[in-house]
Amino acid sequence: MTTVIETSTAARRSAELEEQITLRPNDFRVLTGDRPTGLLHLGHYFGTLHNRVRLQRQGVEMMVIIADYQVLTDRDVAEHLGEHVDNLMLDYLAAGIDPRTATIFTHSAVAALNQLLLPFLSLVSVSELSRNPTVKDEINHSRQAAVSGLMFTYPAHQAADILFCKANLVPVGQDQLPHLELTRTIARRFNDRYGRLLPEPDALLSPAPLLLGTDGTKMSKSRGNAITLSATADETARLIRGAKTDAQRHITYDPQSRPEVSSLVLLAALCLGRDPHDVAADIGSGGAAELKRTVTEVVNEYLAPMRERRAAFAQDRGDLRRILREGNERANAIAEATLAEVRSAMGTRY
């Protein structure tokens, strides 16, 4: 019941924030980002990237973190970290993140951000960290016999990500609300102890559509069931052709009873900007074959401009690194200013 109430309250607050963004976009600074663990897919795009581009185009300042320190716990990923960072940058730029107005940066390049982790850890208990859903989920999926200290401190590190730039808005899904609440708690405790300095950031709930992978399970980089933003038209067609459906010929949109079919219908609807019920009605008795043909056509058409942008940026890796270097420089300037204020508030400037 508590979770339902919290979600309902967050949804009402998000609606208010959307109105404020429309009227005064310059009042907001967003912190968002990803861990560089592999190529981004359509689930990421319609779940988060599309919303980031929307907010940026409305005039909201965007801070986009590539959380490379948070993948050091995965040896397979860490061994190819540079490649993963480049691919994430390419996916961002292809999706429409504009580096002229957005600051794209990495954890490892912003020392002052990471230095904030220590005073923030002094403000939370071990039990608060251990019961955080983010930590629990990471532990459950780590497949490791022991959990590293880095993984255990994820929530506090993420608080530093948000608070170093004094972001006041964080787009999240419902499952991330407890994490953001811990960030708000850290900001509140710091302000109570040292004086008002840090904002308590609001959650902007994004109603991310549930897109299943081609095998009918959660779309995931690691399961090989995702259509990546970098996939070719032929690769996309092959994946959709092999997507799981069901035995009913007539196509309907019914996520509860027909999840696999409905996920394909929803994907087509998102690409077309239409209601999924209307898309399903158009296909009707055409069956799974017509559904897959339609989805393949609209997805490839939707991704075509992104593929062109990605290919163009990929031709000059030096320019890619320049964009990241400039983002790191901007993030460093912000982080060092905040750290100086934090040290003054704590009385640790000697």
N, C-alpha and C positions, 0 to 999 in steps of 0.2 A: 504493500500500500504506500509506504514511504517513497519508493522509487517512482510510482505512478504520479504521486503528488509533485515530486521534484521535477519530473519530466514535463508535467502540465505547466508548472510555474515557469520552467525554462522556455517552453513553447510560447507562452504569453509574452515573456520578456523579449524573445526573439522577434516576435511580430512588432513590438514597439520599436526595437532597434532597427528593423528594416525600414520603418517609416522615417526614423531619424537619419538613417543613411541616405535616403532619397532626398531629404531636405538639406542635410549638412554632412556630406561625405568627408570633408576635410577634418571633421572632429574625431575621426577614427584612424587608428593604426592597427592593422591585423598582423598577427603572427601565425604562420602556418608552415607546413613542410612535410617532409618524408624522410624515411631512412633509405639509403641507397643499397637496396638488396636485389634489384633486378629491374627489368623493363616494366614500365607502367602499362596498364591495360584499360579496357573500356570501363571496367568497374571503378577504377581510380578516376577516370576522366569524368564520368557522370556523377560519381560520388563526391569528388572534391575539386578537381581541376576546373571543371566548368564553372563552379561557383566562385573560385578565386578570380578567374578571368572576368566574370560578371562584376564582382566587387571592384576590381581594379579599374574597369571601364567606367564605373560609376564615380570614380575619383577617390576611392579609399586607398590610403597608403598601405602597401603590401610588403611585409618582411617574410621571405621564404627561406626556411632553413633546410639545408641538406645535413641530416643528423648523422655524420660519418662516425663520430665517437660511439654512437649507440649501436653500431653493428660490429664493434670489436669483439663482442662476445661470440660471434659466429665466425669461426676460422675460415670456412669456405668462402664467405663473402669478403672477409677482411683481406684475403690473399689477392683479390681482384678489385680492390676498392677504387682505384683510379678509373678503371673502366666503368664501374657502376656509377660513379659520380658523373662522368661524362654523359652516360646514357640518360641519367636523370635530368641533367641540364638540357639535353636534346629534347626530351619529352616535354619539359616545361616550356621551352621556347616554341616547340611545334604546336602545343596546345593553346598558345596565345599569351603566355606570361611575358610582359614587356619589360626588358631589363633597363629601359630608360626611366621607368617610374617605379619598378619593383626592385627590391634589394634581395638578390639571391646570394646566399653565403653558406659556409660550412662551419660546423662546430669547431673543428680542429684549428681553424684560422683565426678564431676570436678568443684570445687568451682571457680577456677581462670577463667575458661571459662565463667561462668555466670557473674563474676565481670566485664568482658569486655563489657557486655551489656550496662552499664551506660554511659561510654564515647562514645560508638557507637551511642546511642540514641541522644546524644548532636549534632550529625553530620547530622541528618535527620529531616525533618519537619513532622508535623502531616499530612499535605496533601499528602506528599510522601508515608507515611505509609498507609493512607486510600485508596489511589488509586491503591495500589499494588494488582495485580490479586490474589496472594496467600491469602491475607487478605480478599478480597471480596468473594472468594470461600469459605473460612472457615466460614465467617459470614453467607453466604447463606445456608450452610449445617449444621449450628450449631443448628438450631431449638430452639434458645434461645431468650427470650424477650430482653435481654440486652447482649452486648458483653463485655467480661472481658478485662482488661488491658493486661493480658498475651496474649490473642489471637491477640489483636491489635498490639502487638510488635513482633509477629512472624518473620517478615522479618529481623528485627535487631538482633533478637536472632539467626536466621539462619546464619546471617553474622558472628556472634561470633563463631558459630559452625565451619565455614569454615576458619576464619582468625586466630583463636587461635593456630592452628597447621600450619599456613602459607601454607595451601593447595593451589596448583596452578592449580588444575584440578578438575572440578566437573561434573560428568556425569548427564545430565538432559534431559528431554523431551522438546519439543518446548514450551509447556505451562509454563515451569519454567524459561525461559530466562529472563523475567522481574524481577523475584526474584534475580537471580544471578547478574543482572545489578545493583540492589540496593547494593548488597555486594561489587561490584566493585566501586560503587560511594562512599560508606563508606570508603573503603581502600584508594581511591584517595584523599578524603577530609582529612582523618587523615594524610596521607603523606604530603599533601600540608601545613597543619597546624603545624605538629610536626616533620617533617623530614621523609625521606624515610625509612620505616620499614616493611610495610605490602605488600604482593603481590596482584595484581589485578587478581584474578583467571579466567582462561578460562573455557568456557563451552565445554564439550565434548558431542555433540548431539548424542544420542543413538536412532536409528530408531526403537523404540519399536513397535512390531507387535500388531495390534488391535485384541485382543481375546475377544469375547463376552461371557457373562455368558450363562448358559444352557437355560435361558429363553429368550435369544435374546437381552437382555439389557447389559449395561456395567457390566463386571465382578467385583463383589464387595463382601467384607467380610460380609457386613451387609445384603445383599439381599438373601443370601442362594443359590446363583446361581454359585458358584465358586468351582473348584476342588482344594482343598488344597493340599499342599505338604505332609501333614501328613495323607491324606485319605488312607484307605485300598484299596486293589484291588477291593473288592466287592462294596465298597462305590463309587469308581470311575466308575465302570461299571454301577451302578444304576443311577448315575448322567448323564452319557453320554446317557444311554438308554432313559432317559426322556428329552433329549435336544430338543429344538425346531428346526424344519427344514422347508420344504415347500412342496407344492403339486407336484412339478416336479420330475419325477423319475430319469432322467439322471443327474448324478452329474457333475457339472462344478464349476470352481473357478471364481466367479464374485462377488467381495465384494460389489459393488454398487447395483446390482440387486438382489443378493441372499446372504445377509449378514450372516444369521444364518448358512446356509450350508457352505459358504466360511470360516467361522470362524472354523468350525470343520475340514475342509480340511486343513486349515493353521496350526491348532494344530498338526495334524498328520504329516504335512510336517516339522514343527519345530523339532518334536521328531525324525524324520527320517533323517533330514539334507538334504531334497530334495526340489525341486521347487513345490509349491502347484498346479500348472497347471498339472504337471506330475502325482501327486498323484490323482487328480480328474480324469484324463484320465484313470488311472488304474482301478478306481472304476466304472466309466462310468455308464452303465445301471444297475449296481447292486443296485442302489437306496439308500434310507436313511438307510435301514437295514444294507447293506454292509458297508456303510460309518461309521455308529456307531460301527459296529463290528471291523473295521479296526482301528478306533480312540481308542477304548477301549484297543485293543491289544497293539498298539504302545505306548500309554500313560503309561499303567501299566508296560511295559518293560522298558520304559525310567525312570520311577520313582522308580523302584525296588531297585537300588543301594542307592538312597537317603533315602528310607524308612529303609533300613538296617542300614545306618549310623545314622539316627535319633533315631532308637530304641536303638542302642548301646550307644549313648550319653545320652539318657533319663534314662538309668539304673543307672547312677551315677550323681545325681543332685549336689553333693558336688564338683565333678570335673567341672561341668558346671559353678558353682559359682566361682571356682578357676580361670577358664579361664577369666571370666568377671572381677574378682578382679585384675588379672594381667594386663588386658587391661586398667582398670581404673587407675592403678598405672602408666602405661606408659603415658596415656593421661594427668594425673595430672602433671607429670614432664614436659611435653611439654607446658602445659597451664601456669604453674607457671613461666617458663622461658620467655614466650611471655609476660605475664602480667608484669614481672619485666622490660622488655624492654619498654613496653608501658608506665609504670609509670615513667621511667627515661626520656623518650621522652617528656612526659607531665609535667615534673618537680614536680611530686607528690610523690617522695621518700624522706621522712623526717627522 
